[in-house]
Amino acid sequence: MNKVLAKAEGKHLAPAVLGFGHQLVTALLPRVPMTFQRPVVRREAFQRIGGYIEHCLLWDCDWALRAALVGKGALSEAPLYRQRVDGQGYSSHPTRESEQTLSNIEIRNRLAATLSAKNSTNKTLRKEFKHSAGKYWFQLAYLLQIQGNTWTAVRAWATSQRKHPNPAA
């Protein structure tokens, strides 16, 4: 969370409220912390961003990235909810790590495709989304190798190198 907040360059708008500009999008690309997955939003903003995508496993992360693309956001530093961690939910189970990685790839590819190549800011963001997808392809290759799917892992690694030649950076 500290890395995301530092990269997003939030400014205090009020006591315990951080405001964010366009830097939030790139700060959320490596991972979307739970805090950004629990939004409070005005109806007009929700309609502008769009609803949750039904088939998307990581629908809350997808929505947070789309919200950051649409405009400014803020984060309350006050504890407003309690997160259950005992036993974790079904979607956070370690056996679903490959599915989550594939969902992260799908989200980034879809959002990259929505960014117009005509706008230079969008062109840069599009490239960052593609690089982020490349990093998730690299992670998928690692997971597949651990599972013993060597040839599938090699194909995933090759895709990661096409999307982002140096995913460790």
N, C-alpha and C positions, 0 to 999 in steps of 0.2 A: 504494500500500500504506500509506503514511504517513497519508493521509486516512482510510482505513478504520480503521486502528488508533486514530487520535485520536477518531473518532466512536464507536467501539465501547467506548471507555473501559476497556481491559484493565488488569488488576491483576496484578502479579508474584505468582505462587503459589509459585514456586521459582526458582532461578537459570535463566534462559533459558526460562521457561515463563510465558506470559501467560494468564490466565483471563478469560472473558467471561460476561456475563449477557445480559439481554434486549436490550441496545443493539446487539448484534452483528447482529441481523436488519436493522435500518434502516441500519446501516453497510454491509451487503453489497448493499443494493438497487440503488445506482447501477452497481456492477460487482462481480464476485466475483474477487478476485485469485487467481492460480494457487496460492498457498500454501494457500488454503482449499479448493481443489479436490482436494487429495491427502490424504484423511483416514486416520487410524488410529483405529479405533473398536472398542469391545467389542461382542461379538455381540448382547448384550441391547439395547444402544443402537441398533445397526444394524436390529434387528428392530422396535424402537419407531418409528424414523424411516421405515423402509421401504427397499426396494431401489431400484435405478436404474430409471428409466422408459425402456423400450426405444425408443420412437418419438421421444424428446426429443433433439434435436441437442446441446444443452448440458446433458446429463445430469449432469455433475459440478457445474455451477453450480446446477442444480435441487436436487441432493442437499444441497449446502452450505446453501442457503436453508432447506430443510426441516429440516435438522439444527439450524440456528440457531433455528428456530421451536419445536422440541421442548424445548430446554433449554440448559443451560450447556455451554460448550465451552472448549477451551484450545488454545493454539498454541505449538509448540516453536520457539524462535528459533534452535535449532541447525540447521545445514545437514544435512538428512537425505537429500537426493537431488540429482541434477543434472538440469536441464531442457535438453533439446535445443532449440536455437534456429536452427541452420543449416538453411535451407530450409523450416522450419516444417512442421507437419503439415497434412493435407488440410483439416481443419475450420477452421484459422486462415488459410486462403488468402483474400486480399482479395475474390475473386469470390464468396465465400460470405457476405459481410457482410449482405446482405439476409436470407438464411436465418437467420443468427445473431440478427438483430434480431427477426425473427418468432418465433424460439424464445424469446427473452427476454420478448416480449409474452405468449406462451402460458403460460410458467412463472408470470409474475406474476398473470395473470388466474386461472389454476387455483388458485394458493395463496390469492389473495384470496377466491375462492369457498369455500375450506375453512374460513375463519375465521368463526366464529359472530358474527352481528350483535348477539346478546344480551349478550355480554360487552363492556364498554366498552374494555378494553385491546385486544381483538380488533377492535373497531370502528375504533379508531385505526390499528391495523396494516393492516387491510383497506383503509382510505383511502390509506395510504402505498403499499401494493402497487399500487393503481389509479393513483395519481399516477406511480409508477415506470413502469408500463405506458404511461402517457400520454407520458412522456419518450421511451420507445422508439418509440412511434408517430410522434413528431416526428422522431426520427432516421431512421425508415423513409421519411417524407415527403421528407426531404433526399436520401437515397440514390436514391429513385425519380426525383426531379427531375434529379439528376445523370445518371441513365440515360436521361433524355428521356421518361419516363412522366408527363407533366405532370398529366393528369386523375386518374390513380391517386395521384399525390403529393398533390393537393389533397384527395382523399378521406381519405388517411392523415393529413394535417394537420388536417382537420376532426375526425377521431376523436381526435387528440391534444388538441385544444382541449376536447372533451367530457370527456375523462379527467382532464386537468390543464391548465387554461387558461393557465398561464404556465410552460411546460416549461423555460425558460431559468433559472428560479429554483432 
